[in-house]
């Protein structure tokens, strides 16, 4: 989805969105020359809003939480790959 649609969907202003992108909290696809947001970006933006507004987490705290979540997802993916490799090796033996 294009930036304007994203802003309307999440009810966010452009200044805040630009700040989030500058902080690398969101990383839209830029292959077409303009930002293109997907459902994962939308979910992440909703999480950021929830952390800030509902839970009162400050900006540095949001950055830490997002970094930890990214690490967790990376580890989960690595674990899945390891398990699949182990299962494949067992079925070959």
WOSUL-V878512 format. One record per residue. N is the residue number from 0. RES is the residue in one small letter. OMEGA is omega in whole degrees, 0 to 359 (999 if undefined). Layout:
# WOSUL-V878512
N | RES | OMEGA
N | RES | OMEGA
This chain:
# WOSUL-V878512
0 | x | 180
1 | x | 187
2 | x | 183
3 | x | 178
4 | x | 178
5 | x | 180
6 | x | 180
7 | x | 182
8 | x | 184
9 | x | 181
10 | x | 184
11 | x | 177
12 | x | 184
13 | x | 180
14 | x | 179
15 | x | 179
16 | x | 179
17 | x | 178
18 | x | 179
19 | x | 178
20 | x | 178
21 | x | 178
22 | x | 183
23 | x | 174
24 | x | 174
25 | x | 180
26 | x | 181
27 | x | 176
28 | x | 182
29 | x | 187
30 | x | 181
31 | x | 181
32 | x | 176
33 | x | 183
34 | x | 177
35 | x | 185
36 | x | 179
37 | x | 182
38 | x | 178
39 | x | 177
40 | x | 179
41 | x | 179
42 | x | 180
43 | x | 178
44 | x | 177
45 | x | 177
46 | x | 179
47 | x | 179
48 | x | 179
49 | x | 179
50 | x | 184
51 | x | 188
52 | x | 184
53 | x | 185
54 | x | 178
55 | x | 180
56 | x | 178
57 | x | 184
58 | x | 178
59 | x | 178
60 | x | 177
61 | x | 179
62 | x | 179
63 | x | 181
64 | x | 180
65 | x | 178
66 | x | 179
67 | x | 177
68 | x | 178
69 | x | 177
70 | x | 180
71 | x | 178
72 | x | 178
73 | x | 178
74 | x | 178
75 | x | 178
76 | x | 178
77 | x | 179
78 | x | 178
79 | x | 179
80 | x | 179
81 | x | 179
82 | x | 179
83 | x | 178
84 | x | 179
85 | x | 178
86 | x | 179
87 | x | 180
88 | x | 179
89 | x | 183
90 | x | 178
91 | x | 185
92 | x | 999
